């Protein structure tokens, strides 16, 4: 039974370590879809 407690404490310690050292990778970026801007059409032929 004691070994289960140690495994649980080790799991919590690993979780804390991961959060502490990798929290900068957990940033969430939300990009909302925007309407496509109407661009003036350019002639395909170039001088």
Residue, then its C-alpha position, 0 to 999 in steps of 0.5 A: x500500500x505504501x508503494x502506491x502512495x509513493x507512485x502517486x506522490x511521484x506522479x504529482x511531482x512529475x505533473x508539477x514539474x511539467x507545468x512549471x517547466x512547460x507552461x510557456x508552451x501552453x499559450x492558446x491562440x484564438x483566430x477568428x475568421x475574417x472576411x477576405x478583403x477585396x483586392x484590386x485586380x491587376x492585369x496579368x500581363x507585365x511590360 
